[in-house]
Amino acid sequence: MARAVGALSLRPDLALIDGRDVPEGLVCPARPIVGGDALSLSIAAASIIAKTTRDALMRNLARDFPQYGFASHVGYATALHRQALALAGPCPYHRRSFRLSEDTE
């Protein structure tokens, strides 16, 4: 998030963050809002744009990497996704820093 905000051609006066944590390194003041997508129209709109953009990216990745089922689970750690990772290993687009906790299995 800090890289994305830092790359904007105009510096924002304030970043509204959906959640409780403000990432380090933001180039502007920020306000965390728990449940922000239900309380702020700006956060709700950004959430919709982010989700539809991510879903489109995942459908595009599914064409190049059909073995992962990206079009159906769109990158969420479903049983199908974990099974595909176990069988095929990660593709170049899988995050290497993400770890599932024992609670999610």
ROSE-4610 file (N, C-alpha, C; in Angstrom, 1 decimal, always signed):
// ROSE-4610
residu = [M/M/M/A/A/A/R/R/R/A/A/A/V/V/V/G/G/G/A/A/A/L/L/L/S/S/S/L/L/L/R/R/R/P/P/P/D/D/D/L/L/L/A/A/A/L/L/L/I/I/I/D/D/D/G/G/G/R/R/R/D/D/D/V/V/V/P/P/P/E/E/E/G/G/G/L/L/L/V/V/V/C/C/C/P/P/P/A/A/A/R/R/R/P/P/P/I/I/I/V/V/V/G/G/G/G/G/G/D/D/D/A/A/A/L/L/L/S/S/S/L/L/L/S/S/S/I/I/I/A/A/A/A/A/A/A/A/A/S/S/S/I/I/I/I/I/I/A/A/A/K/K/K/T/T/T/T/T/T/R/R/R/D/D/D/A/A/A/L/L/L/M/M/M/R/R/R/N/N/N/L/L/L/A/A/A/R/R/R/D/D/D/F/F/F/P/P/P/Q/Q/Q/Y/Y/Y/G/G/G/F/F/F/A/A/A/S/S/S/H/H/H/V/V/V/G/G/G/Y/Y/Y/A/A/A/T/T/T/A/A/A/L/L/L/H/H/H/R/R/R/Q/Q/Q/A/A/A/L/L/L/A/A/A/L/L/L/A/A/A/G/G/G/P/P/P/C/C/C/P/P/P/Y/Y/Y/H/H/H/R/R/R/R/R/R/S/S/S/F/F/F/R/R/R/L/L/L/S/S/S/E/E/E/D/D/D/T/T/T/E/E/E]
num = [1/1/1/2/2/2/3/3/3/4/4/4/5/5/5/6/6/6/7/7/7/8/8/8/9/9/9/10/10/10/11/11/11/12/12/12/13/13/13/14/14/14/15/15/15/16/16/16/17/17/17/18/18/18/19/19/19/20/20/20/21/21/21/22/22/22/23/23/23/24/24/24/25/25/25/26/26/26/27/27/27/28/28/28/29/29/29/30/30/30/31/31/31/32/32/32/33/33/33/34/34/34/35/35/35/36/36/36/37/37/37/38/38/38/39/39/39/40/40/40/41/41/41/42/42/42/43/43/43/44/44/44/45/45/45/46/46/46/47/47/47/48/48/48/49/49/49/50/50/50/51/51/51/52/52/52/53/53/53/54/54/54/55/55/55/56/56/56/57/57/57/58/58/58/59/59/59/60/60/60/61/61/61/62/62/62/63/63/63/64/64/64/65/65/65/66/66/66/67/67/67/68/68/68/69/69/69/70/70/70/71/71/71/72/72/72/73/73/73/74/74/74/75/75/75/76/76/76/77/77/77/78/78/78/79/79/79/80/80/80/81/81/81/82/82/82/83/83/83/84/84/84/85/85/85/86/86/86/87/87/87/88/88/88/89/89/89/90/90/90/91/91/91/92/92/92/93/93/93/94/94/94/95/95/95/96/96/96/97/97/97/98/98/98/99/99/99/100/100/100/101/101/101/102/102/102/103/103/103/104/104/104/105/105/105]
x = [+0.8/+0.0/+0.9/+1.9/+2.8/+3.4/+3.8/+4.4/+3.3/+2.1/+1.0/+0.7/+0.6/+0.3/+1.5/+2.7/+3.9/+4.1/+3.5/+3.6/+2.5/+1.6/+0.6/+1.2/+0.7/+1.2/+0.8/-0.3/-0.7/-0.7/-0.1/+0.0/-1.4/-2.0/-3.3/-3.1/-4.2/-4.2/-4.4/-5.1/-5.4/-5.7/-5.2/-5.5/-6.4/-7.6/-8.5/-8.2/-7.9/-7.5/-8.6/-9.0/-10.0/-9.3/-9.4/-8.7/-8.2/-7.4/-7.0/-5.5/-4.8/-3.4/-3.1/-2.2/-1.7/-0.3/-0.1/+1.2/+2.3/+3.5/+4.7/+5.0/+5.6/+6.1/+5.1/+3.9/+2.9/+3.4/+3.2/+3.7/+2.7/+1.6/+0.6/+0.0/-0.8/-1.5/-2.5/-2.8/-3.8/-4.7/-5.9/-6.9/-7.4/-7.1/-7.6/-9.1/-9.9/-11.3/-11.7/-11.9/-12.3/-13.7/-13.9/-15.2/-15.4/-14.3/-14.4/-15.2/-15.3/-16.2/-17.6/-18.0/-19.4/-19.7/-18.6/-18.7/-18.3/-17.6/-17.1/-17.4/-18.1/-18.3/-17.1/-16.1/-14.8/-14.1/-14.1/-13.5/-14.3/-15.6/-16.5/-16.3/-16.2/-16.0/-14.6/-13.6/-12.2/-12.2/-12.9/-13.0/-13.6/-14.7/-15.3/-14.4/-13.7/-12.8/-11.6/-11.1/-10.0/-10.4/-11.6/-12.1/-12.3/-13.0/-13.3/-12.0/-11.0/-9.7/-9.0/-9.0/-8.3/-8.9/-10.2/-10.9/-10.5/-10.5/-10.1/-8.7/-7.8/-6.4/-6.3/-7.0/-7.0/-7.5/-8.6/-9.1/-8.0/-7.3/-6.2/-5.1/-4.7/-3.7/-4.2/-5.5/-6.0/-5.8/-5.7/-5.4/-4.0/-3.1/-1.7/-1.3/-2.1/-1.8/-3.1/-3.6/-4.9/-4.9/-3.8/-3.7/-4.0/-4.1/-4.3/-5.8/-6.6/-8.1/-8.3/-7.4/-7.5/-8.9/-9.5/-10.8/-11.9/-11.8/-12.9/-12.6/-11.4/-11.2/-10.6/-10.2/-9.6/-8.5/-7.7/-6.6/-6.8/-8.0/-8.3/-7.8/-7.4/-6.8/-7.9/-8.6/-9.6/-8.8/-9.6/-9.0/-8.5/-9.2/-8.8/-7.4/-7.3/-6.1/-4.9/-5.1/-4.0/-3.6/-4.6/-4.3/-3.5/-3.8/-3.1/-1.7/-1.5/-0.1/+0.7/+0.0/+0.8/+1.2/+0.3/+0.6/+1.6/+1.4/+2.2/+3.3/+3.2/+4.1/+3.7/+4.3/+3.9/+4.3/+3.5/+3.8/+4.6/+5.1/+5.8/+5.0/+3.7/+2.8/+2.4/+2.6/+2.3/+3.2/+2.6/+3.4/+4.2/+5.5/+6.3/+6.3/+5.8/+5.7/+4.5/+3.5/+2.2/+2.3/+1.8/+1.8/+0.4/-0.2/-1.5/-1.2/-2.1/-2.0/-2.7/-2.4/-3.0/-4.5/-5.0/-6.4/-7.2/-6.5/-7.3/-7.4/-6.7/-6.7/-7.8]
y = [-1.2/+0.0/+1.2/+1.2/+2.4/+2.6/+1.6/+1.8/+2.3/+1.8/+2.3/+3.8/+4.2/+5.6/+6.5/+6.0/+6.7/+6.9/+6.1/+6.1/+7.1/+7.5/+8.4/+9.7/+10.3/+11.5/+12.7/+12.6/+13.6/+13.0/+13.7/+13.1/+13.4/+12.3/+12.5/+13.3/+14.0/+14.7/+13.7/+12.6/+11.6/+10.3/+9.2/+7.8/+7.2/+6.7/+6.0/+4.5/+3.9/+2.5/+1.6/+0.6/-0.4/-1.4/-1.2/-2.1/-1.3/-1.9/-1.2/-0.8/-1.3/-1.0/+0.0/+0.9/+1.8/+1.3/+1.0/+0.5/+1.6/+1.1/+2.0/+2.6/+3.8/+4.3/+5.1/+5.3/+6.1/+7.5/+8.1/+9.5/+10.5/+10.1/+11.1/+10.6/+11.4/+11.0/+9.9/+9.1/+8.0/+7.8/+7.4/+7.1/+5.6/+4.7/+3.4/+3.4/+2.6/+2.5/+1.0/+0.4/-1.0/-1.1/-2.0/-2.1/-1.0/-0.4/+0.8/+0.7/-0.5/-0.7/-0.5/-0.6/-0.4/+1.0/+1.8/+3.1/+4.2/+3.9/+5.0/+4.6/+5.5/+5.3/+5.2/+5.9/+5.9/+4.5/+4.0/+2.7/+1.6/+1.7/+0.7/+0.7/+1.9/+2.0/+1.4/+1.8/+1.2/-0.3/-0.8/-2.3/-3.0/-2.4/-3.0/-3.0/-1.9/-1.7/-2.7/-2.8/-3.8/-5.2/-5.6/-7.0/-7.3/-6.4/-6.7/-6.7/-5.9/-5.9/-7.2/-7.6/-8.8/-10.0/-10.1/-11.2/-11.3/-10.1/-10.1/-10.6/-10.1/-10.6/-12.1/-12.6/-14.0/-14.9/-14.3/-15.0/-15.0/-14.0/-13.9/-14.9/-15.0/-15.9/-17.4/-17.6/-19.0/-19.5/-18.6/-19.0/-19.5/-18.9/-19.3/-20.4/-20.5/-21.5/-22.2/-23.0/-23.7/-24.7/-25.2/-26.2/-25.7/-24.4/-23.8/-23.5/-23.5/-23.1/-21.7/-20.8/-19.4/-18.8/-19.2/-18.6/-18.9/-20.0/-20.4/-19.9/-20.0/-19.5/-18.2/-17.6/-16.2/-15.9/-17.0/-16.7/-16.9/-17.2/-17.4/-18.8/-19.0/-20.2/-21.3/-21.7/-22.8/-24.1/-25.1/-26.5/-26.8/-26.4/-26.6/-25.9/-24.7/-23.9/-24.6/-25.0/-25.6/-26.9/-27.7/-29.0/-28.7/-27.7/-27.4/-27.0/-26.2/-25.8/-27.0/-28.0/-29.2/-30.0/-30.1/-30.9/-30.2/-28.9/-28.3/-27.3/-27.1/-26.1/-24.7/-23.6/-22.3/-21.9/-21.0/-20.4/-19.1/-18.5/-17.2/-16.1/-16.2/-15.2/-15.4/-16.6/-16.9/-16.1/-15.5/-14.8/-15.8/-15.6/-16.5/-16.1/-14.9/-14.5/-14.9/-15.4/-15.7/-17.1/-17.2/-18.5/-18.7/-19.8/-20.2/-20.5/-20.0/-20.4/-21.8/-22.5/-23.8/-23.6/-22.4/-22.2/-22.3/-22.0/-21.9/-23.2/-24.2/-25.5/-26.4]
z = [+0.0/+0.0/+0.0/+0.8/+0.8/-0.6/-1.3/-2.6/-3.6/-3.5/-4.4/-4.1/-2.9/-2.5/-2.9/-2.7/-3.1/-4.5/-5.4/-6.8/-7.4/-6.7/-7.2/-7.7/-8.8/-9.3/-8.4/-7.7/-6.7/-5.3/-4.4/-3.0/-2.3/-1.8/-1.1/+0.2/+0.6/+1.9/+3.0/+2.7/+3.8/+3.1/+3.6/+3.2/+4.2/+3.7/+4.6/+4.4/+5.5/+5.5/+6.1/+5.3/+5.8/+6.7/+8.0/+9.0/+10.2/+11.0/+12.2/+12.1/+11.1/+11.0/+9.8/+10.1/+9.0/+8.7/+7.4/+7.0/+7.2/+7.5/+7.6/+6.2/+6.2/+5.0/+4.1/+4.6/+3.8/+3.7/+2.5/+2.3/+2.7/+3.3/+3.7/+5.1/+5.7/+6.9/+6.6/+7.5/+7.3/+8.5/+8.2/+9.2/+9.1/+10.0/+9.9/+10.4/+9.7/+10.0/+9.9/+11.1/+11.2/+10.6/+9.6/+8.9/+8.0/+7.5/+6.6/+5.4/+4.8/+3.6/+3.9/+5.2/+5.6/+6.1/+6.4/+7.0/+6.0/+5.0/+4.1/+2.6/+2.0/+0.5/-0.3/+0.1/-0.6/-0.5/+0.7/+0.9/+0.2/+0.3/-0.3/-1.8/-2.4/-3.9/-4.3/-3.5/-3.7/-3.6/-2.6/-2.4/-3.6/-4.2/-5.3/-6.5/-6.7/-7.9/-7.7/-6.5/-6.2/-6.5/-6.0/-6.1/-7.6/-8.4/-9.8/-10.6/-10.2/-10.9/-10.6/-9.4/-9.0/-9.7/-9.7/-10.3/-11.8/-12.5/-13.9/-14.1/-13.2/-13.3/-13.1/-12.1/-11.8/-13.0/-13.7/-14.9/-16.0/-16.1/-17.1/-16.8/-15.5/-15.1/-15.3/-15.2/-15.3/-16.8/-17.7/-19.1/-19.2/-18.5/-18.6/-17.6/-16.5/-15.5/-15.1/-16.0/-15.8/-14.6/-14.3/-13.3/-11.9/-11.7/-10.4/-10.1/-11.1/-10.9/-10.5/-10.9/-10.5/-10.9/-12.0/-12.4/-11.4/-10.8/-9.8/-8.4/-7.9/-6.5/-6.4/-7.6/-7.7/-6.7/-6.3/-5.5/-4.0/-3.6/-2.1/-1.8/-0.6/-0.1/+0.1/-0.9/-0.8/-0.8/-0.5/-0.5/-1.9/-2.9/-4.3/-4.6/-4.1/-4.3/-3.6/-2.4/-1.6/-2.2/-2.8/-3.4/-4.7/-5.5/-6.7/-6.4/-5.3/-4.9/-4.5/-3.8/-3.3/-4.5/-5.6/-6.7/-7.7/-8.0/-9.0/-8.5/-7.2/-6.6/-7.1/-6.5/-6.9/-8.3/-8.9/-10.2/-9.9/-10.9/-10.6/-10.0/-10.0/-9.5/-8.0/-7.5/-6.1/-5.2/-4.2/-3.2/-2.4/-2.2/-1.4/+0.1/+0.4/+1.8/+2.6/+1.8/+2.5/+3.1/+4.3/+5.0/+5.6/+5.4/+6.0/+7.4/+8.3/+9.7/+9.9/+10.9/+11.2/+11.4/+11.8/+12.0/+10.7/+9.6/+8.3/+7.6/+8.1/+7.4/+7.9]
